[in-house]
Every structure is written in structure tokens, then in C-alpha cells.
């Protein structure tokens, strides 16, 4: 699927598959390799559960995939929404059992998400808000909050360009703003 310059720009591993998304000519599409064979994107006839798969998010608008993360479920962030990919009965995704469900409508920038404990942190579509996603039993899906609201003055009029998580010592997120200042 990645010929003639149609290279993916998003990568992660999920359920023993290599997931590649947002190739240049298909910004809303992601591909997953055969189970346990990260370089094999072939399919059998008839289709088997361990075959590679391809999925295009039909959001009704051009909604480029910005990131993907394996977090129990495959979570995919696009410019307009955040989705979870699920299989039959909330289980393993396969070529014949795959559904994408929107979890929030905040949208994301192209900055890798940070998985911290039971949450995924991502930067909201405008590039100046940090949001989390966590599983909510009440919603039977993912919910989130604006984590930058208590220090909005550090984010207003700036974009987050890079960030990383330090688990120990002292559990910190370091982020670089568009003016070069680093936040912790």
C-alpha cells in the first residue's frame, strides 16, 4: 500500500501488529500488518483473522490521522476527533471484525501522545491545550479533561512543538513551546 510516495506518517504496535497510518495519498486510512509479522501486509483468500487490514475513517470531512496509540484498545487521534478501534464483543481487531467509534471531538495536532498511568495525554487541535483521555465506566468509552486550564497563561498564544514524559524521579512532562521555552 506504500508505493509511489504514499508513505505513512503515523506508526504504533497493537495486538502484535504494526499499525501504519495517514499515508500521503490516504490521510484518513490506517493499515495493520499480519499478526506477528510486522513486514507482511498481504491478505488470504478467503480472508483469515490474522491477515493484514486496512481501514479508512469515514468522518464526513477530511480528518487526517495525527497519531495512534495502543492502550488496551487502539486509540487513533485525528485532526477533528479521537477514536477507538474495536473488534467483535470489544475484542481483538481483525479484517472481518473492526469498528471505529468516536470518543471525543477535540481533535489533535501531529504530536505523539504520552501514555501516563491510566491516561493518554494529547495536544488539542489548536496546539495550545493539553488534554487527557481515560476510560470512563459511566460512558463505556473514553473521556477527558483540559489539563492546561489551571495554567492557561503558559499555553495561550503558543504552540507545543515537542514533549516527553519522565516517569522517575518525580513524574514530569517536559514540553517545548513555539518560542523555545521549555515547560515542566
N, C-alpha and C positions, 0 to 999 in steps of 0.2 A: 504493500500500500504506500510505500515511501519512495516513489520514483519521481523523476523529473522535478526535483526541488521541493517535493511535498513532504518536507521533513517535520517531525513532531517537535513541539516546543515544551511539552509537559511530560514528566516521567514519574512513575512510582511503581512499587511492587504491591500486589494484593492477591491473596489466596493462591500463592505460588505461580502467579502470572506477572509478566512485565506489562505494565499499562503505559501506553504512549498516547498522548492527546494533542489536539489543536495543530495538526499539520497545516502548512501554509495555505493549501487549497481547500481545506475542510476544517475551519476553525471551531466548529461545534461537534466534532467527531472524536471519539477515542477508540483505541484498539487494545486488545489484550491478547497476549501470546497463548499458545497451548499451555496447559497446566504442566508445570515443572520443566518446560523447555522454552527459555526466555528468548531464543532466537527464531522460533518457529511460529509463523503466523498463517499456517496452512489450515485447510478445512477438509474434512472427510465427506464422503457421500455414502450413506446418509450421515447427517450431522451427528457427532458424538458430544457428550458433555465436556470432554477435555479439549475440544477444538478451540481454535482462536475465535475471538468475537470482535465485532465492530458495532458501535452504537453512535448514532447522531442524535443529539439533544434537540428535540422539536419544541422550542420555547416560543415560537411565533415571532421572533426577532433575531437579528444577528447577535449572538451571545457567545463570544469567544471563550473557550476554556482557558482559565488562568492558572489553575493548579489542581492537583489531585493528591489525596492522602488516604492511606489505609488506616482505618480507625475502627476496627471491627467490621464496619461497613466501608465500602469505597465511597469517599466523600469527594465531590467534584465542585470546585468553585469556578463560576463563570463571571463575566463582566456584569451580569444582571441578577444572578441568583446563586444559591448553594443547593446542591442535590445530593441525595444518597442513592447509590445503585444497589438494588436488592434482587435476590433470586426468589424462587417459589418458597412460600412459607418463611420469609425473612432469612433465607439460607444462602447457599453458595450460588454465585452468578455463573450461568452457562449460556451458550449461544441460543438455547431454546427457552431459557428462564431468566429474563432480565427486565427490570423496570427501573426507571429513574423517577424519583419523587422529589419535588422541590421542598426544601426545608426552611429556607428564608429567602427574602427578596432584597438583601442589602447589596449584593454584588461585591466583587473583589478586584483588586489590582493584581498584576502579574508579579507576585512576591510569594515565595514558598510559605506555606502555613507552618506554624510551630505547634507541635503536639506536646502539651504540658499536662501531665497527670491525666485527668478525665476530660480535658478540653482541647479544642483546636483553636488557635489564635490565627486570625487572618486580618489583612488590612482591607478596609471597606473601599468600594469602587472609587471614591474621590481621592483616595490615597492619604487621607489625614485622620482617619479614625481606626482604632484597633477594636475588633470585635472578637468574641469567643463563640464557639459552637460546642454544645454539650448535649448529651442525650437526656431528654426530659420524659419521664414516665407518663406525666399528665398529657403530653402531646403525642406520645408514642412516636417521637421523632426528635429532631434536633432543635434546640432553642439557643438564644444567645443574647448577649448584652454588649453595650458600648462601654469598653473598659477605659477609654481615654476621656470620658466625661468629667472625671474628678480633676483632671489636669489638662483641660482643653487648651489652655494658653500655650502649652508646649507643642501642640499639633496644628493649631489654626494657622492658615496661610503657608503651611509647609507640607511637603510630601515625604513619606517614609520611603527610603531608597533601598535599604538593606537592614536585615535584623538577624539575630541569632539568640539562642537560649542557652544559658549556663545553669545546669542543674545544681551543681555543688562547687564551691560553698555558696550558700546564700541565695539560691534560686532567683536568677535575674534574666530579664530580656534586655539585650542591648540593641538599640536601633539608631540608624544614621538618617538624619533629616536631609532634605534637599539643600540646605545651607551648609552642610558638612558637620553640624553639631551632633554629637552622639548623646543619646538619652539612655538611661538605665532605669 
